[in-house]
Amino acid sequence: MIANVLIKPGLIELRELETPSPSRGEILVRVMAALTCGTDLKAFKRGHPVIPMPGVFGHEFSGVVAKVGSGVRNFRVNDEIMAVHSAPCLECRYCRKRLYNLCENIMLTKVLGAFSEYVLLPSHIVRQNVFLKPHNISFEEAAFLEPLSCVVHGMNSLGVKKGDRALVIGAGPIGLLHLLLLKLRGAQVTVADKHTSKLRVARELGSDYIHRVAGNKMPGHQQRIKSRLSDPKGDSGFIGFDYVFECTGIPEVWEESAGYVRRGGTVVLFGGCRSGASVTYDASRLHYDEITLKGVFHFSPEDVRKAYELLCGRNLNVSRLITGSYTMNHVSKAFVRLAKGRGIKFSFKPSGKS
């Protein structure tokens, strides 16, 4: 099979690899659509601790079952499927506490290689996190199952309701997925980013306000939007956002994010910072204003199921997040564009024009 191999940061090679055969409980999937991801981009730019190099990479995909191993009952050859690249072991200490996203083995047994002709899914993923793709959604839309599951996980424990005010910092694919879910829950959303083109997409997807920032800082943001969001009757002025979602993974922005939330509000720290990064916060503000800082990582099978239902119900306009499409032999082109800040998300197809 043809596969894209990340040799080192900045270098992707197209190689011929042996097509794997499924063992008991496994399925071999012919990839019909794969999507770029912020984690993949980090690996391309500087390397990533959970993406070995050299090695195949990419983990957002959908496809068609090419082969099934013995014992597989729920899927047959030619079934159109959508899946995520991991599943909990159900046996470790965290799984026994039902903290499935924190499973001790989940990153050790994840599957990479979506930017290839085929991807082999092990039995624990087949049992928990593979679904039949309905015909009313495209393969590209189905490939959003993994990133949407991550966003659903971070949103599940929050009580976001109609009329709540939320700030999303970062209008990349994850920030825009947050926007879509927040609007679905009736929140009033402001999106901040340094790229005008991405803010334009945010506006098209329903953002109530957009704010362009300079570099990685947001000086004066709270003051500048205060007049726009204040109660027109003068009963109560803008006191800060109920929720702030940090989606950049930049330590300076992590620190600033707590400055935009109201007393008693919640800051969701979604964007992953570089390994070893540290941040500081005003202890008195966290204590006396009772601010919640919430870290978010990965997803559980329940989150995947909810994301699947959202995609099948076509409640989200996820296809608007795809900037363009390439064939599998032009993966490098897409990541070069993303590294320059051009585009939001690119899809790859096994054949066709790019």
Secondary structure, DSSP 8 states (H G I E B T S, - for coil): -EEEEEEETTEEEEEE-------TT-EEEEEEEEE--HHHHHHHHH-BTTB-SSEE---EEEEEEEEE-TT--S--TT-EEEE-S----S-SHHHHTT-GGG-TTTTTS-----SBSEEEE-HHHHHHHEEE--TTS-HHHHTTHHHHHHHHHHHHTS---TT-EEEEE--SHHHHHHHHHHHHTT-EEEEEES-HHHHHHHHHTT-SEEEE-STT--TTHHHHHHHHHS-TTSSS----EEEEEE-S--HHHHHHHGGGEEEEEEEEE-S---TT------HHHHHHTT-EEEE-----HHHHHHHHHHHHTT-S-GGGGEEEEEEGGGHHHHHHHHHTT--SEEEEESSS--
